[in-house]
Amino acid sequence: MSHKIVFLDRETLDANVRKPNFPHEYTEHAQTAPDQIVERLKGATICITNKVPLREATL
């Protein structure tokens, strides 16, 4: 199984993020507005977020 990993707000985290060593597709977005969350997470199996809130209604 290959995972689709989406990092919603890479610009907000000043740290090295290592890519996993399992099959994956990795996408980083500098920032994500609330109205972009659903579209960007379509098909994602893993979401990484620092400041972007994932509300119940969105999920």
C-alpha positions as CSV (number, residue, x, y, z in Angstrom):
1,M,0.0,0.0,0.0
2,S,1.2,3.5,-0.9
3,H,0.2,6.4,1.3
4,K,-0.7,9.9,0.2
5,I,0.8,12.3,2.7
6,V,-0.2,16.0,2.7
7,F,1.5,18.6,4.8
8,L,-1.0,21.5,5.0
9,D,1.2,24.3,6.4
10,R,4.9,23.6,6.0
11,E,5.9,27.2,6.3
12,T,4.7,27.3,9.9
13,L,7.1,24.7,11.2
14,D,10.8,25.5,11.5
15,A,12.1,22.0,11.8
16,N,13.4,19.3,9.5
17,V,10.7,16.8,8.6
18,R,12.1,13.5,7.4
19,K,10.2,11.7,4.6
20,P,9.1,8.2,5.6
21,N,10.8,5.2,4.3
22,F,7.6,3.4,3.1
23,P,5.9,3.8,-0.3
24,H,4.3,7.3,-0.5
25,E,3.3,10.4,-2.4
26,Y,4.3,13.5,-0.5
27,T,2.9,16.9,-1.0
28,E,3.8,20.1,0.9
29,H,1.9,23.3,1.0
30,A,3.4,26.5,2.5
31,Q,0.0,27.5,3.9
32,T,-3.6,26.3,3.6
33,A,-6.6,28.5,3.9
34,P,-9.7,27.0,5.6
35,D,-11.5,26.8,2.2
36,Q,-8.6,24.8,0.7
37,I,-8.5,22.0,3.3
38,V,-11.0,19.6,1.8
39,E,-9.6,19.8,-1.7
40,R,-6.0,19.3,-0.6
41,L,-6.8,16.3,1.6
42,K,-8.8,14.4,-1.1
43,G,-7.5,10.9,-1.2
44,A,-4.9,11.6,1.6
45,T,-4.2,8.8,4.1
46,I,-2.0,10.9,6.3
47,C,-2.3,14.6,7.1
48,I,0.4,16.7,8.7
49,T,-0.6,20.0,10.2
50,N,0.8,22.5,12.6
51,K,-1.5,25.5,12.7
52,V,-4.3,24.5,10.3
53,P,-7.2,23.4,12.5
54,L,-9.1,20.3,11.4
55,R,-12.6,20.8,12.6
56,E,-15.2,18.1,12.9
57,A,-17.4,19.7,10.2
58,T,-14.4,19.7,7.8
59,L,-13.5,16.1,8.4
